[in-house]
Amino acid sequence: MEDYQQMIARQRKWMFYLLAVLVLGWGLTPWQPVFLGLLLGSILSFYNLWLMQRKIQKLGEFSAKSMSTKGIGTFTRLASGALAVVIALQFEEYFHLISVVLGLMAAYFVIVIDYLFNRATD
């Protein structure tokens, strides 16, 4: 379980770094709608990552106690993705829609990159 906690901390750290880079890109480049879209998608992706990690941790605890749980929050994660798209469509002059969708996938890229880096070091 300690390895899982370390993995969670690493993934959250990488997401914070990504968010910081996106804020810098938004503030320092002329492509503000693109970076703002990436930022919106990545913020909701970070929320989805946090939610998924929390639900998986509870699932593991309940499995160890031979108890059942409702699920891992798939509907909530899908709803947050839909929320990001609705916001981007409502405020098209501020958010680039494709960037929002790419930003929603940011947590999955972070998970894969974290896995590849730590597989190489083990």
N, C-alpha and C positions, 0 to 999 in steps of 0.2 A: 504494500500500500504506500510505502514511502516513495518508491519509484514513481508511482502514479502522481503523488503530490508534487514531486520535482518536475515531472512532465507538464503538469498544469501550470506551475509557476513559470517554466520556460516559455510555454505557448502564450501566456498572458503578457510576458515581458516582450516577446516578439511582436505581438499585436500592438502594444503601446508604442514600440519603436516605429512600426508601420504607420500608425495614426499620427505620430509626430512628423514623419516625413511627408505625409499627405497634407498636414497643416502648413508645413513650410512650402510645399509645392503650390498650395492654394494662395498663400500670401506673397510668394516671390516670382511667380510665373504669370504669363498672360493667359494661360489656359485655366482660368478660375472655374468655369462650369464643369470641366472635366475633373479637376481635383476635388471640387465640392461634391460631385457625384460619387467619386471614389471614397471620399470621406464619409458621406451619408451611408453608403453601402457597407463600408468597413466598420462603422460604429454599430450598425445593426448586426453585422457579422460577428463582432466581438461580443455583443449581447447573446447571440445564438451560441457562440462557443462557451461562454460562461454558463448558460442554461444547460447545454448538453453535458458539460463536465459535471455540473451539480447533479443532474439526473442520473448520469452513469455512476457517480459515486454512491448515490442512494440505492441504485439498483444493485451494486456490488454488496453494500451493507445488508440489504434485504435478502439477497441470495445466500449470504453467509449464515443468516439466521433462518433460512428455509422459509422465508415469507415471500409473498407476491407483491408486485407493485403495478401501478396503472400503466405506465409507459415512460418513454424518454422525451416527451414534449415535442414530437414531430409537428403537430398541428400549430403549436405556438411559434415554432421556428418558421413554418411556412407563412403564417399570418404576419410575422414581422417582415418577411421578404415582400409580401404583398403591400404592406404599409410603406416600405421604401419606394416601391414602384409608384404607388398612388401619390406620394409626396413629390416624386420626380415629375410625374405627369401634371400635377397641379401647379408646380412652379418650374415650368420648362425653361424659363429664362435664366434660372440659377443653377439647375442640375442637368447634367448630360445623362440621358437615360441608360445608355450602354455602359457608362462608367459606374452607375449605381449598381447595375447587375454584376459587373466585374467585381465591384467592392463587396457585394454580398458573398462572393466566393473566396474572399481574402482569408477567412479562418481556415478553410480547407487547404489552401496553399501553405499556410503557416503550419498546419498539422503535418503535411507531407514533408515540408522542408525540415521541420523539427525531427521527424522520424529518420530522414536520410542523414542528417548531421549526427544524430546520436547512434545510429546503426554503424556509421563509419568509425566512431570513437570507441565503441564497445569491443 
